[in-house]
Amino acid sequence: MPEGGRLTFRLTRVEVPPERKPPLPGMAPGTWVAVEVTDTGVGILPEVLPRIFEPFFTTKRPGQGTGLGLAQVYGIVQQHGGHIGVRSYPGEGTTFILYLPYRAPEDRAEARPAALETVEFRGTVLLVEDEPKVLEVTRDMLESLGFQVLAVSSPTEALRLYEARRPEITLVLSDAVMPEMSGPELLAALRARDPDVRVVFMSGYPLGSAPGTPPATDVPWVQKPFRRDALAEALRAALRRTRKA
């Protein structure tokens, strides 16, 4: 809504009995929480609507959007066992509906995670992330885990810094998709310089689903947005694999 407008949020509980067709394909019978977000914008054209969740698809001008926002929302909803749908008509605004599995209070209490394990890491991480806010938050997480951090915003900077300070770098934590080159391409360039380099990927959607990335990789990765403990586990996995090699 470039000219402003109104956003309306609505939260409801939805029962889907076995004999009834679910609101969206693939939804299992049971209780769901529906989160509706409605705007008063210009709406979405019918020919555009089927593609809005595709990574890198955008109708915005160059520099105004990456085409990753809705793809990331779709990935996060899927991670939580949910579904997402959209209704939109040109000139009448758009409604997104997120369906998430309902959890009763007692279920939440049972599923509450234990206190975060105290983690103590050593060494230096070369962090490669082109989004400034993500770079800052991830750097803070790494420092809270005990790492020193060398933070750069491009693969070119990462390669230069790795060559200059290779002996002190414990591992590389890199975004999997960047404008200059993909994470896997950066991995290949790093391995050409150091076959034993330790790398962890970060990704806003399942790895391999973005153009230019392979369907699988032999290095650990963590799904964005991630918690500190998930990041720590991916880092541990990278260190363990290196020790076994």
Buried (B, 14 or more C-beta within 10 A) or exposed (E): EEEEEEEEEEEEEBEBEEEEEBBBEEBEEEEBBBBBBBBBBBBBEEEBBEEBBBBEBBEEEEEEEBBBEBBBBBBBBEEEEBBBBBBBEEEEBBBBBBBBBBEEEEEEEEEEEEEEEEBEBEEBBBBBBBBEEBBEBBBEBBEEBEBBBBBBBBBEBBBEBBEEEEEEBBBBBBBBBBEEBBBBBBBEBBEEEEEEBBBBBBBBBBBBBBEEBEEEBEBBBBBBEBEBBBBBBBBBBBBEBBEEE
